[in-house]
Amino acid sequence: MSEAPIKPKIGSYHRHLLICTGPRCTQNGEAQALFDSLGAKLKAAGLDQGELRVKRTRVACFAACKGGPVMCVQPDGTWYYGVDDAAMNRIVEEHLRDGKPVAEHVFHQAGEEG
């Protein structure tokens, strides 16, 4: 008889930021660099703890490979493309902290056509 798996634990969070770091949308490591910079950005914006805490996760592929780096904010269902350092700063402050998506970098919004 095998032992039951140990139930994992995750701290509570308000939003989950998923960043594609797969090789198809950014060949030069730009997405990984953005992911690596996020810890400090989230901390500076006060999003590393508390009720607005943002969890971040790397994913290998969203199958939306044009215009990378590509990322998704859940549970909002907001998909971003062309995310460079300046766009990431705006997304952290305007969307993740203040709740207003950065429209010029959105390529899909759950519940909307296009």
C-alpha positions in Angstrom: 0.0 0.0 0.0 1.5 3.4 -1.0 1.3 6.4 1.2 -1.0 9.3 0.3 0.7 12.2 -1.2 1.4 15.2 1.1 -1.0 18.0 0.4 0.9 21.1 -0.8 0.3 24.6 0.6 0.3 27.9 -1.2 -0.1 31.3 0.4 -3.2 33.3 -0.6 -2.9 35.6 -3.5 -5.1 38.1 -5.4 -3.8 37.7 -8.9 -1.6 35.1 -10.7 0.8 36.4 -13.3 1.9 33.7 -15.9 4.8 34.5 -18.1 5.8 32.5 -21.1 9.6 31.9 -20.9 9.6 29.3 -23.7 12.0 29.6 -26.6 9.5 30.3 -29.4 8.3 33.8 -28.5 11.6 35.2 -27.2 14.8 33.5 -28.4 17.2 35.9 -26.5 16.0 35.3 -23.0 13.9 38.5 -22.7 11.0 36.8 -21.0 13.2 35.0 -18.4 14.9 38.4 -17.6 11.4 39.9 -17.1 10.4 37.0 -14.8 13.7 37.4 -12.9 13.0 41.2 -12.4 9.5 40.6 -11.1 10.3 39.8 -7.5 11.8 43.3 -6.9 9.1 45.0 -8.9 6.3 43.3 -7.0 8.0 44.1 -3.7 8.5 47.8 -4.6 4.7 48.0 -5.5 3.7 46.3 -2.2 2.4 43.2 -4.1 4.7 40.6 -2.6 2.4 40.1 0.4 -1.0 41.1 1.9 -4.4 41.1 0.2 -3.1 42.3 -3.2 -0.3 39.7 -3.3 0.6 38.5 -6.8 1.8 35.0 -7.5 4.2 34.6 -10.5 4.8 31.5 -12.5 6.9 30.7 -15.6 5.1 28.6 -18.3 6.7 26.9 -21.3 4.3 27.8 -24.0 0.8 29.5 -24.4 0.6 28.6 -28.1 0.4 32.3 -28.8 3.9 32.8 -30.0 3.8 36.0 -31.9 4.7 39.3 -30.3 6.5 38.0 -27.2 7.1 38.2 -24.4 3.6 37.1 -23.8 1.9 36.9 -20.3 -1.5 36.4 -18.8 -3.0 37.9 -15.6 -5.5 35.6 -13.9 -8.3 35.5 -12.7 -8.7 38.6 -14.9 -8.1 36.7 -18.2 -6.0 39.6 -19.5 -3.4 38.6 -22.1 -0.4 40.9 -22.8 2.1 40.9 -25.7 5.3 42.8 -26.5 6.1 43.1 -22.8 9.4 44.9 -22.3 10.7 46.3 -19.0 8.8 49.6 -19.4 5.5 47.8 -20.1 6.1 45.5 -17.2 6.5 48.5 -14.9 3.2 49.8 -16.1 1.4 46.5 -15.8 2.7 46.0 -12.2 1.6 49.5 -11.1 -1.5 50.1 -13.2 -3.0 46.6 -13.5 -1.7 44.5 -10.7 -1.7 47.2 -8.1 -4.5 49.6 -9.3 -6.7 47.1 -11.3 -6.6 48.9 -14.7 -5.2 46.9 -17.6 -2.6 48.5 -19.8 -4.8 48.6 -23.0 -2.0 49.1 -25.6 -0.4 45.8 -24.6 -3.5 43.7 -24.3 -4.2 41.3 -27.2 -7.0 39.3 -25.6 -9.4 39.8 -22.8 -11.5 36.9 -21.5 -15.2 37.4 -22.3 -14.5 39.8 -25.3 -14.1 39.0 -29.0 -10.8 39.6 -30.7 
